[in-house]
Amino acid sequence: MNDLSTLLQKIKENPVMFIDKPSITCLHSFLNGYLSGLIRLGFTQKGSETDGFNEWMQERAKTNVSQSWAGIILFGSGSERSAFYRFFEEFDQFLKQKNSSKIQESEDVLKLRQDLSFRQFDIYNEILKGIKKRPGMFLGTSSITKLDMLLRGYSLARREVGVPPTEPEREFECFQSWVQEKYGINSGQSWSKIILFYSVDEHEALQRFFELFEEYLNRNKSLQVDQNSG
């Protein structure tokens, strides 16, 4: 299984492969999902490299405002792209300082884990219900792109550990092809990009996602009933 440093290096070298584009917001959501998966599976030590990073960034920015490290870096950068690459510079400096000063982990130091309040849930089941009711609590903002990145990171963590997919996760696997078929698109775009393309903005696209996902689940249930009755 890859450690976090190895994963970050791969994302830096090929962001399109993991998060579609160099974007600090996408990276943040992806890592939230990834670390959530590891925490849920008991591999909390794999997230230890990020311990204290949020507080460290707040100190560097000289701010007491409750903001994620991604928000702090983005605020001081010209764009999502430049913030993405700046993250790696900041994180590398953080690790060097952390290793030299031997910063000790404490229960309240890791803001990133505090953000992962959903870590005890099956992300493809209970957590989707939570996001539907309170998207800001789980995603920061109402955004279909953030949801997509969160799910990608979570799924990667589970695959790396070799954990078999849950029933809700297996059920979600065909959602991509279903959305492509529904919109008549065969371009290889992700389900989130397709839905966003046919929506006014990220907020509307997220709401549309839940409508489509419910339709998708009901369709599957109808198919199961037909198969059983046949």
C-alpha positions in Angstrom: 0.0 0.0 0.0 1.3 3.5 -0.9 2.0 5.9 1.9 0.7 9.5 1.8 4.0 11.0 0.6 4.1 8.6 -2.4 0.5 9.4 -3.3 1.1 13.1 -3.1 4.1 12.8 -5.4 2.0 10.9 -7.9 -0.7 13.5 -7.8 1.8 16.3 -8.2 3.3 14.5 -11.3 0.0 13.6 -12.8 -2.9 15.5 -11.3 -5.2 14.7 -14.2 -5.1 11.0 -13.4 -6.4 11.5 -9.9 -8.3 14.8 -9.7 -8.8 15.8 -13.4 -6.8 19.0 -13.1 -4.3 20.9 -10.9 -6.7 22.3 -8.4 -6.2 22.9 -4.6 -9.9 22.5 -4.0 -10.1 19.2 -5.8 -6.9 18.0 -4.0 -8.4 19.0 -0.6 -11.6 17.0 -1.2 -9.7 14.1 -2.6 -7.4 13.9 0.4 -10.4 14.2 2.8 -11.9 11.2 1.2 -8.6 9.3 1.1 -7.8 9.9 4.7 -11.4 9.2 5.7 -11.1 5.8 4.1 -7.8 5.0 6.0 -9.2 6.2 9.3 -12.3 4.1 8.9 -10.2 1.1 8.1 -7.9 1.6 11.1 -4.9 2.9 9.2 -4.7 6.2 11.0 -1.0 6.2 11.0 -1.0 6.9 7.3 -2.5 10.3 7.9 0.1 11.3 10.5 2.2 13.3 8.0 -0.6 15.9 7.9 -0.8 16.3 11.6 -0.6 20.0 12.5 -0.5 21.2 8.9 -3.7 23.2 9.1 -2.4 25.0 12.3 1.0 25.5 10.7 -0.7 27.2 7.7 -2.8 29.4 9.9 0.4 30.5 11.7 2.2 31.3 8.5 -0.8 33.3 7.3 -1.1 35.0 10.7 -4.8 34.3 10.9 -7.2 33.0 13.5 -10.0 32.5 11.1 -11.3 28.9 11.0 -10.3 28.0 7.5 -8.9 24.9 5.9 -5.3 24.7 4.6 -6.7 24.7 1.1 -8.6 27.9 1.7 -5.6 29.6 3.2 -3.3 28.6 0.3 -5.9 29.6 -2.3 -6.5 33.0 -0.7 -2.8 33.8 -1.1 -2.5 32.4 -4.6 -3.6 33.7 -8.0 -5.6 30.7 -9.1 -6.6 27.1 -8.3 -3.6 25.9 -10.3 -1.0 28.0 -8.7 -2.4 27.2 -5.3 -2.2 23.5 -6.1 1.5 23.7 -6.8 2.1 26.0 -3.9 0.6 23.3 -1.6 3.5 21.0 -2.3 6.0 23.7 -1.6 4.3 24.5 1.7 3.8 20.9 2.7 7.4 20.0 2.0 8.6 22.9 4.2 6.1 21.9 6.9 7.5 18.3 6.9 11.1 19.5 7.1 10.2 21.8 10.0 8.2 19.0 11.7 11.0 16.5 11.4 13.6 18.9 12.6 11.6 20.1 15.6 10.0 16.7 16.2 6.5 18.1 16.7 4.5 15.8 18.8 1.0 14.7 17.9 -1.9 15.7 20.2 -5.6 14.9 20.1 -6.6 18.4 19.0 -3.8 19.3 16.7 -5.1 17.7 13.5 -7.7 20.0 12.0 -7.9 17.9 8.9 -9.3 15.0 10.9 -11.8 17.2 12.6 -13.0 18.1 9.1 -13.6 14.4 8.5 -16.6 14.1 10.8 -18.1 11.5 8.6 -15.2 9.0 9.2 -17.3 6.4 11.0 -19.8 6.0 8.1 -20.0 4.0 4.9 -19.4 6.9 2.5 -21.6 5.4 -0.2 -24.6 5.0 2.2 -25.0 7.0 5.3 -22.7 9.8 4.3 -24.5 10.6 1.1 -27.6 11.1 3.1 -25.7 13.5 5.4 -24.3 15.4 2.5 -27.8 15.8 1.0 -29.1 17.4 4.1 -26.0 19.5 5.0 -23.6 19.7 2.2 -21.6 22.5 3.7 -20.8 20.4 6.8 -19.2 17.7 4.8 -17.9 19.4 1.7 -17.3 22.9 2.8 -19.4 24.3 0.0 -22.3 22.8 -2.0 -20.3 21.4 -4.9 -20.7 18.3 -7.1 -17.0 18.4 -7.9 -16.0 18.2 -4.3 -18.3 15.3 -3.8 -16.7 13.5 -6.8 -13.2 14.1 -5.4 -14.2 12.9 -1.9 -15.6 9.7 -3.3 -12.5 9.1 -5.5 -10.2 9.5 -2.5 -12.3 7.2 -0.3 -12.4 4.5 -3.0 -8.6 4.7 -3.6 -7.9 4.2 0.1 -10.1 1.1 0.2 -8.6 -0.3 -3.0 -5.0 0.2 -1.7 -5.8 -1.7 1.5 -7.5 -4.4 -0.5 -10.9 -4.1 1.2 -13.7 -5.6 -0.9 -16.3 -3.0 -1.9 -19.5 -2.7 0.2 -22.9 -3.3 -1.3 -23.6 0.4 -1.6 -20.2 0.9 -3.2 -20.8 -1.8 -5.8 -24.2 -0.3 -6.5 -22.5 3.1 -7.2 -20.1 1.6 -9.7 -22.6 1.5 -12.5 -23.8 5.1 -11.9 -21.2 6.4 -14.3 -22.4 4.4 -17.3 -26.1 5.1 -16.3 -25.5 8.9 -16.4 -23.7 8.6 -19.7 -26.6 6.6 -21.2 -29.2 9.0 -19.7 -27.5 12.0 -21.3 -26.4 10.2 -24.4 -22.7 11.1 -23.8 -19.9 8.7 -24.7 -17.0 11.2 -24.3 -15.5 9.5 -21.2 -16.3 12.5 -19.0 -17.0 11.7 -15.3 -20.6 11.7 -14.0 -19.9 14.9 -12.1 -18.7 16.8 -15.2 -21.7 15.6 -17.2 -24.2 16.6 -14.5 -22.4 20.0 -14.0 -22.4 20.6 -17.8 -26.2 20.4 -17.7 -26.6 22.5 -14.6 -26.3 26.2 -13.9 -23.6 25.9 -11.3 -22.0 23.5 -8.7 -24.8 23.9 -6.2 -27.5 23.0 -8.7 -25.4 20.2 -10.0 -25.1 18.7 -6.5 -28.9 18.9 -6.0 -29.3 17.3 -9.5 -26.9 14.5 -8.5 -29.1 13.4 -5.6 -32.2 13.5 -7.8 -30.5 11.4 -10.5 -29.0 9.0 -7.9 -32.4 8.4 -6.4 -33.7 7.7 -9.9 -30.8 5.4 -10.5 -31.4 3.4 -7.3 -35.1 3.1 -7.9 -34.4 1.9 -11.4 -32.1 -0.8 -10.0 -34.8 -1.9 -7.5 -37.3 -2.1 -10.3 -35.0 -4.2 -12.4 -34.4 -6.6 -9.4 -38.1 -6.9 -8.9 -38.7 -7.8 -12.6 -35.9 -10.3 -12.5 -37.2 -12.0 -9.3 -40.8 -12.1 -10.7 -39.6 -13.5 -14.0 
